[in-house]
Amino acid sequence: MARQSPLLSAVNGVLQAIGLRRASAADSRCLAGWCPGALLYMRPVPNSLHDEVASRLREQIFAGALPPGSFLDEAALCERLEISRTPLREALKVLVAEGLLRHEPRRGCFVAEVTESDLDNIFPVIALLEGRAAHEATRKAVAADIAALELLHERLQQCAADGRMTDYYEANYAIHEAFITLADNRWLAQVIGDLRKILRLARHKTLHAPGRMQQSLAEHLAVFAALKARDCDAAEEAMRTHLLRQRDALRDVARNQQSRLTP
């Protein structure tokens, strides 16, 4: 019996939850309005109060509600989250260990700021790792997996055509998680996940580079084309290229911001 596609199972779960019909391996159009951010099934489910608090703070950091460099007022957070100091401090320790916060003795915790040097060091590493994930995903994907990926790439194309940057990021994130899931290597997934948390501190910046959204879309389609052709090496190379061009785009954004400040 052919193995069940975890991606297709997730898609069907979302469809059932919102009252639409199930998707089949041959159906690539029934999710035109579905948001790929629903692929949260790939992320761990909090199993304690401090895990839940860490998850809430993490999402606020990623959303920009807690911007880089901002101070986390423990008393205010306890009041707002309706919790005691103990679970909050345990949650802060988790986020410090992940690199999302920095702790300064006698001052407290601040949201981490990603430097240009950090990005120069991280992107070549994550490009290698996600390239390997694309290689493994291409080798292991079955027809139902490809059908599920087709839905995600159609969504990505629609977001790009409409110029919806936030939705594009969500679709982009879901596609990357899909490849990591299909690679089925927990060690690879763990290291990539840790690095991607840091890179999400710079989210929404790359697409501000002129023409970057369309370039990013073309890169994703190249990876997907290689996967459908069962060319593992080409998929790996295309994914590495995609990640390294993200770094180039961030450099362009930083350069443009500096030029605006130059008299």
PELINWO-V787790 format. One record per residue. PHI is phi in whole degrees, 0 to 359 (NA if undefined). Layout:
# PELINWO-V787790
phi=[PHI:PHI]
This chain:
# PELINWO-V787790
phi=[NA:293:289:286:285:296:291:294:299:295:300:295:299:293:300:295:295:256:81:260:288:288:267:245:297:266:257:239:231:278:245:302:256:275:268:298:300:293:286:293:300:282:265:296:270:303:236:206:297:291:295:296:296:300:296:294:292:299:294:293:295:295:281:90:294:245:287:307:90:284:274:262:280:298:297:293:293:300:292:292:270:58:224:273:291:299:295:296:294:295:295:296:299:298:289:295:297:282:89:277:236:239:253:247:306:66:240:120:253:230:293:295:246:271:269:300:295:302:295:298:278:281:299:298:289:291:297:295:291:288:298:295:298:295:300:292:298:296:289:257:296:255:303:293:297:296:297:293:296:300:298:294:287:296:297:300:297:292:297:294:297:273:70:271:296:297:295:297:299:296:295:300:298:297:294:299:295:297:296:294:297:293:297:56:226:294:289:298:297:294:291:299:300:296:289:292:299:293:294:291:295:255:299:72:271:298:285:282:291:306:77:292:299:292:295:300:299:299:294:298:294:293:297:294:297:294:297:295:277:61:258:299:294:293:296:297:294:295:291:300:300:302:292:292:288:298:295:300:295:295:297:298:297:298:295:293:294:293:293:291:272:280:294]
